[in-house]
Amino acid sequence: MSLRIEITGPVVNVTLNRPEVRNAFNEELIAELTAWAESVTTSGPRVAVLSGAGKMFCAGADLTWMSKMVAYTRDENLRDARAMARMFEALDRLPIPLIGRIHGAALGGGAGLAAVCDIAVAAEDALFAFTEVKLGILPAVISPFVLAKIGRSAARELFLTGARFPAARAREIGLVHAVADEQELDRVIAKYANDLMTSAPEAVAAAKTLIAEVSSRAATSATEYTIDAIADRRVSPEGQEGMTAFLGKRSPSWISRGSS
């Protein structure tokens, strides 16, 4: 299997498991990651942590897979690109928070994985790059998710040069949210996971949808959407429980459920 999935209490650890090729993408890994992402619901684990086995998070495209692409027709390339786009969309739409544990390097599509993580934590010595232009191609499928994180200005520099950049720069432009010594990555991630466990699970899923909807709408349309969204949450069972617990100075039910 190209993907290793382990559930520990409320956390599911999803590991890219191709260390012999630096966890590079091929058709099998893309299919397995897509299938996992599309199977996730709010009734299972509360938080997902995405990492890479071995010395690197993800090196982008597998060389054997790339050698096939050279001979692909345009229709075959369209099919191939749609499969990868489906994977990134499924990860981006996960109803639970996705934390990225990034060490070694995240190159090409690997940097795209960092972009679809809700929270990305990188080792201090991790390297990032959008290397596609060095091969005469484009960071096309990942671009909607990367641009949402780093903006057009940083993309103009990094997409066009394909240059490698350190974790500190990745944090500066918003690609990652925290940088730590590699030995401290799991501690930092555990802190994020614990914080997330105090958030209401259905509200977290709704908040992810809110971010996607509002960021893609014009201001007037977004306003109407947000009015409906907050009204719906206030009358939801979870919203009622959260507000009642706050007023009653007690912990809401999902905190004890998440920590069990």
C-alpha positions in Angstrom: 0.0 0.0 0.0 1.2 3.5 -0.9 -0.7 5.0 2.0 -0.6 4.0 5.7 -3.6 4.9 7.9 -3.5 4.6 11.6 -6.2 5.8 14.0 -5.3 6.7 17.6 -8.3 7.8 19.5 -9.7 11.0 17.9 -6.7 11.4 15.5 -6.1 9.6 12.2 -2.5 9.6 11.0 -2.2 9.4 7.2 1.3 8.6 6.0 2.6 8.8 2.4 4.4 5.4 2.4 6.7 5.4 -0.5 10.0 6.3 1.2 12.1 4.6 -1.4 11.0 7.2 -4.0 10.7 10.1 -1.4 7.0 9.6 -1.3 6.5 10.8 -4.8 3.1 10.6 -6.5 2.1 7.9 -8.8 -1.3 6.7 -9.9 -1.6 4.3 -7.0 -0.8 6.9 -4.3 -3.2 9.4 -5.9 -6.0 6.8 -6.0 -5.5 5.7 -2.4 -5.3 9.3 -1.1 -8.4 10.2 -3.0 -10.3 7.2 -1.7 -9.4 8.0 1.9 -10.2 11.7 1.6 -13.6 11.0 0.1 -14.5 8.4 2.8 -14.0 10.8 5.7 -17.0 12.0 7.7 -17.5 13.9 10.9 -18.6 10.7 12.7 -15.1 9.3 12.8 -11.7 10.8 14.0 -11.8 14.5 14.8 -8.4 15.4 13.3 -6.2 14.1 10.5 -2.4 14.4 10.4 -0.7 14.0 7.0 3.0 13.1 6.9 5.6 11.3 4.8 7.6 8.2 5.7 11.3 8.3 5.6 13.5 11.3 5.0 11.1 13.5 3.0 7.4 14.7 3.1 6.8 14.5 -0.7 9.1 15.0 -3.7 6.3 15.6 -6.2 5.9 13.3 -9.2 7.4 9.9 -9.4 10.0 9.5 -12.2 8.4 6.3 -13.5 5.0 8.0 -13.6 6.6 11.0 -15.4 8.2 8.8 -18.0 4.7 7.5 -18.9 3.4 11.1 -19.3 6.0 11.9 -22.0 4.1 9.4 -24.3 0.6 10.3 -23.2 -1.8 11.8 -25.7 -3.6 15.0 -24.7 -6.7 13.0 -23.8 -4.6 10.8 -21.6 -3.1 13.8 -20.0 -6.5 15.3 -19.3 -7.6 12.0 -17.6 -4.4 12.0 -15.5 -4.7 15.6 -14.5 -8.4 15.2 -13.5 -7.5 12.3 -11.2 -4.9 14.5 -9.5 -7.3 17.5 -9.3 -9.9 15.2 -7.7 -7.4 14.2 -5.0 -6.5 17.8 -4.1 -10.2 18.8 -4.1 -11.1 15.9 -1.8 -8.3 16.8 0.6 -9.3 20.5 0.5 -12.9 19.6 1.3 -12.2 17.3 4.2 -14.9 17.8 6.8 -12.3 17.5 9.6 -9.1 19.6 10.1 -6.0 18.4 8.2 -2.6 19.1 9.8 0.5 18.7 7.6 3.7 17.4 9.2 6.3 18.5 6.7 10.0 17.4 7.0 12.8 17.1 4.5 11.2 18.7 1.5 7.8 19.4 -0.2 8.4 19.8 -3.9 6.0 20.4 -6.7 2.8 18.5 -5.9 4.3 18.0 -2.4 4.1 21.7 -1.9 0.6 21.5 -3.1 -0.2 19.1 -0.3 1.1 21.6 2.1 -1.3 24.1 0.6 -4.4 22.0 1.1 -3.6 21.4 4.8 -5.7 23.5 7.1 -2.6 23.8 9.4 0.9 23.1 8.2 3.8 22.5 10.5 7.3 22.4 9.0 10.7 21.4 10.3 13.2 24.2 10.4 15.4 22.7 7.7 12.5 21.7 5.4 12.7 23.0 1.8 9.9 23.9 -0.5 9.7 24.6 -4.3 7.2 24.8 -7.2 9.7 23.1 -9.6 7.3 22.5 -12.5 8.7 25.2 -14.8 12.1 23.7 -14.6 10.6 20.7 -16.5 8.7 22.9 -18.9 5.4 22.3 -17.3 3.2 24.2 -14.8 2.0 23.9 -11.2 -1.5 24.0 -12.7 -3.6 21.6 -10.7 -2.3 22.8 -7.4 -2.5 26.5 -8.2 -6.0 27.2 -6.9 -5.0 25.9 -3.4 -1.5 27.5 -3.4 -2.7 30.9 -4.6 -5.4 30.8 -1.8 -2.5 30.4 0.7 0.4 32.5 -0.7 -1.3 35.1 -3.0 -0.4 36.3 -6.4 2.8 38.2 -5.5 4.6 35.3 -3.9 3.3 33.0 -6.7 4.8 35.2 -9.4 8.2 34.8 -7.9 8.1 31.2 -6.9 6.1 29.7 -9.8 8.3 31.5 -12.4 11.7 30.8 -10.8 11.0 27.3 -9.5 13.5 28.2 -6.8 13.7 26.3 -3.5 12.9 28.2 -0.4 13.2 27.5 3.3 10.6 26.8 5.9 11.0 30.3 7.3 10.0 31.8 3.9 7.1 29.3 3.6 5.8 30.6 6.9 6.3 34.2 5.9 4.1 33.8 2.8 1.5 31.7 4.6 2.2 28.3 3.1 2.9 26.9 6.5 1.7 28.1 9.9 4.4 27.0 12.3 8.1 26.1 12.1 9.9 23.9 14.6 13.0 21.7 15.1 12.2 18.4 13.6 12.3 16.7 17.0 9.6 19.1 18.2 7.2 18.6 15.2 5.0 16.0 17.0 4.7 18.2 20.1 3.6 21.2 18.1 1.2 19.1 16.1 -0.2 17.6 19.3 -0.8 21.1 20.7 -2.8 22.0 17.5 -4.7 18.7 17.7 -5.7 19.3 21.3 -6.8 22.9 20.5 -8.9 21.5 17.6 -10.5 18.9 19.9 -12.1 21.7 22.0 -13.9 23.0 18.8 -17.3 21.6 17.9 -16.8 19.1 15.1 -19.8 20.1 13.0 -18.9 23.7 13.5 -15.4 23.0 12.3 -16.7 21.4 9.1 -19.1 24.3 8.6 -16.3 26.8 9.2 -14.2 25.1 6.5 -17.2 25.5 4.1 -17.6 29.1 5.2 -14.0 29.9 4.3 -14.3 28.4 0.8 -17.7 30.0 0.1 -16.9 33.5 1.3 -13.5 33.7 -0.3 -15.0 32.8 -3.7 -18.0 35.2 -3.5 -18.6 38.9 -4.2 -19.1 40.9 -1.0 -22.9 41.2 -1.3 -23.4 37.5 -2.0 -21.0 36.6 0.8 -23.0 38.7 3.3 -26.2 36.8 2.6 -24.4 33.5 2.8 -22.9 34.4 6.2 -26.3 35.6 7.6 -27.8 32.2 6.7 -24.8 30.3 8.0 -24.7 31.8 11.5 -28.5 31.5 11.8 -28.3 27.8 10.9 -25.5 27.2 13.4 -27.3 29.0 16.3 -30.3 26.7 16.0 -28.4 23.5 15.4 -28.2 20.9 18.2 -24.4 21.5 18.4 -24.8 25.3 18.5 -27.5 25.0 21.2 -25.2 22.7 23.2 -22.2 25.0 22.9 -24.1 28.2 23.9 -25.9 26.5 26.8 -22.6 25.0 28.1 -21.0 28.4 27.9 -23.8 30.1 29.8 -23.9 27.2 32.3 -20.1 27.4 32.8 -19.5 23.8 31.9 -17.6 22.0 29.1 -19.7 21.1 26.0 -20.2 17.5 25.2 -17.7 17.2 22.4 -14.8 18.0 24.6 -15.2 14.9 26.8 -16.1 12.9 23.6 -12.9 14.1 21.9 -10.6 13.4 24.8 -11.9 9.9 25.5 
